[in-house]
Amino acid sequence: MSSRSERYLANAEKCQQVADAANTSGTKRLYGVLASQWRQLAEGADWTDQIGSPALLVKIRHAHTLRRIDKAEGAIREFAAHC
């Protein structure tokens, strides 16, 4: 089974073929825009698929934990400065 981005790119290619074969400028423009939008969707699908990967999620959780630690340390320093 192909990925979402591969399916979207296939749709973009079909739209581009219709645009290239179109007889009117309006049809060319319409299908050219559709092809571009399918390509943008493919890029977005790649990005969201990467976000869903376990290794990346672990990195995101780790970064979130480090930010929480930094915030807590800052609060402790601020509290100590007022004592």
Summary of the structure (lengths in Angstrom):
residues: 83
radius of gyration: 23.6
end to end distance: 63.0
largest distance: 79.0
contacts: 199
relative contact order: 0.10
helix: 89%
strand: 0%
